[in-house]
């Protein structure tokens, strides 16, 4: 069924997104996973090496795969249940977010002070088990910026390309900050002996002892401070979006008001308000509440159409057995394939960059049989990771919104998948590019960095379009709005499960490739997998967020569809008239 009320507006600007203060809090909270993960990746190879200096490069490659996968495995086991907890009135979305932020922060501290491989694995697993943030934050974001019609979740097309870009864009910001934290703060005694070593400014005669014994604790402590600080801000400022819990007192927000009053001598003044039905409540029988809006003090310059009358109705919830429609299953499988090859490449890429160079490959190997990596140190890997984040943000801000608005989500998704196999095909050949330094020194020079940036550009271009489009497709395949958090929780579980399997297989494959001197093996394996994902995407259809109609919803759905079409036509005509007259539209309704 086509989506009703489809807007005919041009793309909106970032400044036109609603509730920007709450969206900003979500952006801050979203840093948890990308910040910590990208920080760890920049020095993971060297931290694993520090646990046992006798380990071979192949063994460390396998351990790196296990280290990445254990976090995803824990998320795979728990993300669905965090989604169900977020949909429950006993816990809610805000509390789940707080648990995720604080849990990730605690696990980061433990990981930094780990002294063995298994101890580090344990803390990474704890972090994954407590972090169900991604799926829950997508639900909160939908509730903030969406229009609800008959319980059907419909992010307006004019907001959709930008609203769903916030999460991936925040991930790229985390990929800029995280590698800087990890790459430049890892092993501070060795990297900055004048500050932390023996006879140094901070270390005195013997050096900073805890940094000597725990060389990778400093970047994790800084990550933990940021995560726990973000949790505190969420506690004090983020509003609960659960339909039931948002009507109850929020002690975190009350505490903020008390602090503002007692410490800063400021009191939040209540304005004069009148109850006005919002877009959400106007169309949604599942949310009979109204929102208080400030009473206008000036006369309107233009009269907006009155929204439909609120239909109060007892909320209905879709039974769990009816969640897995054909479209839901296909969309989740496609999401899993994407997560698998993207997660595998993420892990392979950083191992490949860290692995020492092979003199024989550099001296001129023939055909496809060559070996080794680029041998980059943590600070240079941090630079590479920051480049990934910077390029991603630039593309997300400039290219994606307008392109998605013009061609649609499905076309952008399918087209972007074609570029992944190209990047995976080219990546291992970086070993053969001429370098200004000889092995075992790290690869360097203009040609090397041009090759690295070229591969990254292709991969990031594909990821920029694929990831937000995949999230939109998951959101729109939801069979009923009453199970939205559950659908996003299942999606996160599927993605985490695939990102768990991918790095394990990738780490094992790279270790095998080093032994048989065929480094193209793991990269070309995921190239084949990504090509299959392109073919599989042809079976997908974009849903409308309300595929399943419960008893009594069908007639109301048809009536609301007519109301929405009429309101949309009036809104478009009003906007065109406003442009001609140069006047803005005030939110005032006809009596």
C-alpha positions in Angstrom: 0.0 0.0 0.0 1.4 3.4 -0.8 2.1 5.7 1.9 -0.6 8.3 2.4 -0.2 12.0 2.8 3.1 12.1 0.9 4.5 15.6 1.2 5.3 17.5 -1.9 7.8 19.9 -0.3 11.4 20.4 -1.2 14.0 19.0 1.3 14.1 21.0 4.6 17.2 22.4 6.2 18.8 21.0 9.4 17.5 24.0 11.3 13.9 23.0 10.5 14.0 19.7 12.4 11.7 19.8 15.4 12.7 19.5 19.0 16.4 20.2 18.3 17.3 20.2 22.0 16.1 16.7 22.5 17.8 15.5 19.3 21.0 17.1 20.5 20.8 15.0 23.6 20.4 11.8 21.5 23.4 12.8 19.5 25.4 13.1 22.7 24.2 9.7 23.9 24.9 8.0 20.6 28.6 8.6 21.0 28.9 5.6 23.3 29.5 2.8 20.9 31.4 4.5 18.0 33.6 6.5 20.3 34.7 3.5 22.4 35.0 1.1 19.4 37.0 3.4 17.2 39.3 4.3 20.0 40.0 0.7 20.8 40.6 -0.2 17.2 43.4 2.2 16.8 45.6 0.3 19.4 43.9 -3.1 19.7 46.7 -4.9 17.8 49.3 -3.4 20.1 47.4 -4.0 23.3 46.9 -7.7 22.4 50.6 -7.9 21.7 51.4 -6.5 25.1 49.5 -9.3 26.8 51.9 -11.8 25.3 55.0 -10.6 23.4 55.6 -14.1 22.0 52.4 -14.3 20.0 52.6 -14.4 16.2 50.9 -11.9 13.9 48.4 -14.6 12.8 47.5 -15.3 16.5 46.9 -11.6 17.2 44.7 -11.3 14.1 42.5 -14.1 15.4 42.3 -12.6 18.9 41.4 -9.2 17.4 38.5 -10.8 15.6 37.3 -12.5 18.9 37.7 -9.2 20.8 35.4 -7.4 18.3 32.9 -10.2 18.1 32.4 -10.7 21.8 30.9 -7.2 22.1 28.6 -7.9 19.2 27.7 -11.4 20.6 26.6 -9.9 23.9 24.5 -7.3 22.0 23.0 -10.0 19.9 21.9 -11.8 23.1 20.4 -8.8 24.8 19.4 -6.1 22.3 16.0 -7.7 21.7 15.3 -7.7 25.4 16.4 -4.1 25.8 14.0 -3.2 23.1 11.1 -5.0 24.9 12.1 -3.3 28.1 12.0 0.1 26.4 8.5 -0.7 25.2 7.5 -1.7 28.7 6.0 0.8 31.1 8.1 -0.6 33.9 11.4 0.6 32.5 11.0 2.9 29.5 13.4 4.3 26.9 15.2 6.8 29.1 16.3 4.3 31.7 17.5 1.9 29.1 19.6 4.6 27.6 21.1 5.4 31.0 22.0 1.8 31.6 23.7 1.6 28.2 25.8 4.7 28.7 26.9 3.9 32.3 27.5 0.2 31.5 29.6 1.1 28.5 31.6 3.5 30.6 32.3 0.9 33.3 33.3 -1.7 30.7 35.7 0.8 29.1 37.5 1.4 32.5 37.8 -2.4 33.0 39.1 -2.9 29.5 41.8 -0.3 29.9 43.1 -1.9 33.1 43.0 -5.4 31.8 46.2 -7.5 32.1 45.2 -10.5 30.0 43.3 -11.4 26.9 40.5 -13.1 28.8 40.1 -10.3 31.2 39.7 -7.8 28.3 37.2 -10.2 26.7 35.1 -10.2 29.8 34.8 -6.5 30.1 34.0 -6.1 26.4 31.2 -8.7 26.9 29.8 -6.8 29.9 29.8 -3.6 27.7 27.9 -5.4 25.0 25.3 -6.9 27.4 24.5 -3.5 29.0 24.4 -1.5 25.7 21.0 -1.7 24.0 21.2 2.0 23.0 21.1 1.9 19.2 17.6 0.4 18.7 16.1 2.4 21.6 17.6 5.7 20.4 16.1 5.1 16.9 12.7 4.7 18.5 13.1 7.9 20.7 14.2 9.8 17.6 11.2 8.6 15.7 8.9 9.7 18.5 10.5 13.1 18.5 10.3 14.1 14.8 7.5 11.9 13.5 3.8 12.4 12.7 1.6 9.6 13.9 -1.6 8.8 12.0 -3.8 6.0 13.4 -0.7 4.6 15.2 1.1 4.4 11.9 4.6 5.8 12.2 5.2 8.1 9.3 8.4 10.2 9.4 7.5 13.0 7.0 9.4 12.7 3.8 10.6 16.2 4.2 12.2 15.2 7.5 13.1 11.6 6.8 16.4 11.9 4.9 17.8 14.3 7.6 16.3 12.8 10.7 17.6 9.3 10.0 21.0 10.7 9.0 21.6 11.9 12.6 22.7 8.5 14.0 25.2 7.6 11.2 26.5 11.1 11.3 27.0 11.0 15.0 28.8 7.6 14.5 31.2 9.4 12.1 31.8 12.1 14.6 32.7 9.4 17.2 35.1 7.9 14.6 36.9 11.2 14.4 37.2 11.8 18.2 37.7 8.1 19.2 40.9 7.5 17.1 42.4 10.8 18.3 41.8 9.7 21.9 43.1 6.1 21.3 45.9 6.7 18.9 47.5 9.6 20.7 46.9 8.6 24.3 47.7 4.9 24.1 50.9 3.9 25.9 51.7 7.5 27.0 54.9 6.6 28.8 56.5 5.4 25.6 55.0 8.1 23.4 55.6 11.0 25.7 58.5 10.0 28.0 59.2 13.7 28.8 55.8 14.0 30.4 55.1 10.6 31.9 58.3 8.6 31.8 61.2 8.5 34.3 62.6 11.8 35.3 59.6 13.5 33.6 57.3 16.4 34.4 54.5 14.3 35.8 56.3 11.0 36.5 59.1 12.2 38.7 62.1 9.8 39.2 60.2 6.6 38.5 57.6 7.7 36.0 53.8 7.4 36.3 53.5 3.9 37.7 49.9 3.1 36.7 50.6 4.2 33.1 53.6 1.9 33.0 51.6 -1.1 34.3 48.4 -0.2 32.3 49.6 1.5 29.2 46.2 1.5 27.5 44.2 2.7 30.5 44.4 6.5 29.7 42.3 6.6 26.5 39.7 4.3 28.2 39.4 6.5 31.2 38.8 9.5 29.0 36.1 7.6 27.0 34.5 6.5 30.3 34.4 10.1 31.6 32.7 11.2 28.4 30.1 8.3 28.5 29.2 8.7 32.2 29.0 12.5 31.7 26.7 12.0 28.8 24.6 9.7 31.0 24.3 12.5 33.6 23.1 15.0 31.0 20.6 12.5 29.7 19.3 11.9 33.2 18.8 15.6 33.8 17.5 16.8 30.4 16.2 14.0 28.1 12.4 13.6 28.2 10.8 10.2 28.3 8.9 9.3 25.1 7.1 6.2 26.3 3.3 6.9 25.9 2.6 5.9 29.5 5.8 6.9 31.3 6.0 10.4 29.8 2.9 11.4 31.8 4.6 10.4 35.1 7.0 12.6 37.1 10.6 12.4 35.9 12.9 12.8 39.0 15.9 13.5 36.8 14.2 16.6 35.2 12.9 17.6 38.6 16.4 17.4 40.0 17.7 19.7 37.2 15.0 22.2 38.0 16.0 22.1 41.7 19.7 22.6 40.8 18.8 25.5 38.6 16.8 27.0 41.4 19.1 26.4 44.3 22.5 26.7 42.7 22.1 29.1 39.8 19.1 31.0 41.3 17.1 30.5 38.2 13.6 29.1 38.0 11.9 27.8 34.9 8.9 30.0 34.4 5.7 28.5 33.2 4.2 30.4 30.3 0.5 30.8 29.7 -0.6 27.9 27.7 -3.7 26.6 25.9 -4.2 23.0 24.9 -3.7 22.5 21.2 -3.7 19.2 19.4 -0.3 18.4 17.9 0.2 16.6 14.6 0.9 13.4 16.6 -2.2 13.6 18.8 -4.4 14.9 16.0 -4.1 11.8 14.0 -3.2 9.1 16.4 -5.9 7.3 18.4 -3.2 5.6 20.4 -2.1 8.9 22.0 -5.1 10.8 23.3 -3.1 13.3 25.2 -2.6 16.9 24.0 0.5 19.0 24.1 0.5 22.4 25.8 1.7 25.2 23.5 2.3 28.8 24.2 -0.7 31.2 23.6 0.2 33.5 20.7 0.4 37.2 21.7 0.2 38.7 18.2 -2.4 38.4 15.5 -1.7 35.8 12.8 -0.5 36.8 9.3 -2.1 33.7 7.8 -4.6 31.1 9.0 -3.5 27.5 8.9 -6.1 24.7 8.4 -7.6 23.1 11.6 -6.3 19.6 12.2 -8.7 16.7 12.5 -10.5 16.1 15.8 -8.7 13.9 18.2 -10.1 10.4 18.3 -9.6 8.9 21.7 -9.3 5.2 21.7 -7.8 2.5 23.9 -4.3 1.7 22.6 -3.9 -1.7 20.9 -0.7 -3.7 20.7 0.3 -6.2 18.0 0.9 -9.7 19.4 4.5 -10.9 19.1 3.5 -13.8 16.9 2.3 -11.4 14.2 5.5 -9.3 14.1 7.4 -11.3 11.5 5.7 -10.5 8.3 7.4 -11.4 4.9 8.6 -7.8 4.5 10.0 -7.7 8.1 12.0 -10.9 7.6 13.4 -9.9 4.2 14.4 -6.4 5.5 16.1 -7.8 8.6 18.0 -10.4 6.5 19.2 -7.6 4.2 20.2 -5.5 7.2 22.1 -8.5 8.6 24.1 -9.0 5.3 25.0 -5.3 5.2 26.1 -5.4 8.9 28.2 -8.5 8.3 30.4 -7.4 5.5 30.7 -3.8 6.8 31.6 -5.1 10.3 34.1 -7.6 8.8 35.8 -5.0 6.8 36.0 -2.7 9.8 37.9 -5.3 11.7 40.0 -6.5 8.7 41.0 -2.9 7.8 42.5 -2.1 11.1 44.3 -5.4 11.4 45.6 -4.9 7.9 46.9 -1.4 8.7 48.7 -2.7 11.8 50.2 -5.9 10.5 53.9 -5.5 9.8 55.0 -5.3 6.1 56.3 -8.3 4.3 59.7 -7.6 2.6 59.1 -10.2 -0.1 55.8 -8.7 -1.2 57.3 -5.3 -1.3 60.2 -6.4 -3.4 57.9 -7.3 -6.3 55.5 -10.3 -6.0 53.8 -11.5 -9.1 50.1 -12.2 -9.6 47.7 -12.3 -6.6 50.0 -14.1 -4.2 51.4 -11.5 -1.7 51.4 -11.0 2.0 51.6 -8.6 5.0 50.0 -5.3 5.9 51.1 -1.7 6.0 52.7 -1.7 9.5 51.2 1.7 10.6 51.6 2.7 14.3 48.6 3.6 16.5 48.8 7.4 15.9 48.7 7.0 12.1 45.9 4.5 12.4 44.1 7.1 14.4 44.6 9.6 11.6 43.1 7.0 9.1 40.1 6.5 11.3 39.6 10.2 11.7 39.7 10.6 7.9 36.9 8.0 7.7 34.7 10.0 10.1 35.5 13.3 8.4 34.7 12.1 4.9 31.5 10.4 6.2 30.2 13.6 7.8 30.9 15.7 4.7 29.0 13.3 2.5 26.1 13.0 5.0 25.7 16.7 5.2 26.2 17.6 1.6 25.3 14.6 -0.6 22.8 12.2 1.1 19.8 14.4 2.0 19.2 15.9 -1.4 20.0 12.6 -3.2 17.7 10.6 -1.0 14.9 13.2 -1.4 15.2 13.1 -5.2 15.6 9.3 -5.9 14.0 7.7 -2.8 15.3 5.4 -0.1 15.2 2.1 -2.0 17.0 3.4 -5.1 19.8 4.9 -2.9 20.1 1.7 -0.9 20.4 -0.6 -3.9 22.8 1.7 -5.8 25.1 2.2 -2.7 25.5 -1.6 -2.3 27.2 -1.8 -5.7 30.2 0.2 -4.5 31.2 -2.1 -1.6 32.6 -4.9 -3.8 34.8 -2.4 -5.6 36.4 -1.2 -2.3 36.9 -4.8 -1.1 38.5 -5.8 -4.4 41.0 -2.9 -4.2 41.9 -2.9 -0.5 44.6 -5.7 -0.4 46.5 -4.2 -3.3 47.7 -1.3 -1.1 50.5 -3.7 0.0 51.9 -3.5 -3.6 52.0 0.3 -3.9 55.4 1.9 -3.9 56.4 3.3 -0.5 59.0 5.9 0.5 60.2 3.7 3.3 61.4 0.1 3.2 60.2 -2.8 5.4 60.0 -3.2 8.4 59.3 0.6 8.6 55.7 1.7 8.3 54.4 2.3 4.7 54.5 6.0 3.8 54.5 8.4 0.9 52.1 10.2 -1.4 51.2 7.1 -3.4 50.4 5.0 -0.3 48.2 7.7 1.2 46.5 8.3 -2.1 45.7 4.6 -2.3 44.4 4.5 1.3 42.2 7.6 0.7 40.8 6.2 -2.6 39.7 2.9 -1.0 38.2 4.8 2.0 36.4 7.2 -0.3 34.6 4.4 -2.2 33.7 2.5 1.0 32.5 5.6 2.9 30.5 6.8 -0.1 28.7 3.4 -0.1 28.3 3.3 3.6 27.0 6.9 3.7 24.0 5.9 1.6 23.5 2.3 2.7 23.4 2.6 6.5 20.8 5.4 6.9 18.7 3.9 4.1 18.8 0.5 5.8 17.6 2.1 9.1 14.7 3.8 7.2 13.7 0.5 5.6 13.8 -1.2 9.0 11.7 1.5 10.5 9.2 1.5 7.7 8.8 -2.3 7.6 7.5 -2.2 11.2 4.1 -3.9 11.0 2.5 -1.9 13.7 3.6 1.2 15.7 3.0 -0.5 19.0 6.0 -2.7 18.4 8.5 -0.2 17.0 11.1 -0.5 19.8 10.8 -4.3 19.5 11.5 -4.1 15.7 14.5 -1.9 16.2 15.7 -4.2 19.1 15.4 -7.2 16.8 17.2 -5.3 14.0 20.0 -4.5 16.4 20.2 -8.1 17.5 20.5 -9.3 13.9 23.1 -6.6 13.1 25.1 -7.4 16.2 24.9 -11.2 15.4 26.3 -10.6 11.9 28.9 -8.2 13.2 29.9 -10.9 15.7 30.3 -13.6 13.1 32.0 -11.4 10.5 35.0 -10.3 12.6 35.6 -13.8 13.9 35.6 -15.2 10.4 37.5 -12.2 9.1 40.2 -12.6 11.8 40.5 -16.3 11.2 40.6 -15.7 7.4 43.3 -13.0 7.8 45.4 -15.3 10.0 45.1 -18.1 7.4 45.9 -15.6 4.7 49.2 -14.7 6.4 50.1 -18.3 6.7 49.5 -19.2 3.1 50.7 -15.8 1.8 47.4 -14.9 0.2 46.3 -11.7 1.8 43.5 -11.1 -0.8 41.6 -14.1 0.6 39.6 -12.4 3.4 39.0 -9.3 1.4 37.7 -11.1 -1.6 35.5 -13.3 0.5 33.6 -10.3 1.8 33.6 -9.0 -1.8 31.5 -12.0 -2.8 29.3 -11.6 0.3 28.6 -7.9 -0.6 27.8 -8.9 -4.2 25.2 -11.3 -2.8 23.8 -8.5 -0.8 23.3 -6.5 -4.0 21.3 -9.3 -5.5 19.2 -9.9 -2.3 18.2 -6.2 -2.1 16.2 -6.6 -5.3 13.6 -8.6 -3.3 13.0 -5.8 -0.8 10.0 -3.5 -0.7 9.7 -0.3 1.3 6.9 -0.6 3.9 4.6 2.0 5.4 5.0 1.4 9.1 1.5 0.0 9.6 1.2 -3.1 7.4 -1.0 -5.0 10.0 -4.3 -3.5 10.9 -5.9 -4.5 14.1 -9.6 -4.7 14.7 -11.4 -1.4 14.0 -8.4 0.3 12.5 -9.2 -0.2 8.8 -12.2 2.2 8.5 -10.4 4.8 10.6 -7.3 4.3 8.5 -9.2 5.1 5.3 -10.9 8.2 6.9 -7.6 9.5 8.2 -6.0 8.9 4.8 -8.6 11.3 3.2 -8.1 13.8 6.0 -4.3 13.7 5.6 -4.5 14.1 1.8 -6.8 17.2 2.2 -4.6 18.7 4.9 -1.5 18.1 2.8 -3.1 19.8 -0.2 -4.0 22.8 1.9 -0.5 22.9 3.5 1.2 22.9 0.0 -1.1 25.7 -1.2 -0.4 27.7 1.9 3.3 27.3 1.5 3.2 28.4 -2.1 1.1 31.4 -1.2 3.5 32.3 1.7 6.4 32.2 -0.8 4.7 34.5 -3.1 3.7 37.0 -0.4 7.0 36.7 1.5 5.1 35.9 4.7 5.6 33.1 7.3 2.9 30.8 8.6 1.9 31.0 12.2 0.6 28.0 14.0 -2.9 29.3 14.5 -6.0 27.3 13.7 -9.3 28.5 12.4 -12.0 28.6 15.1 
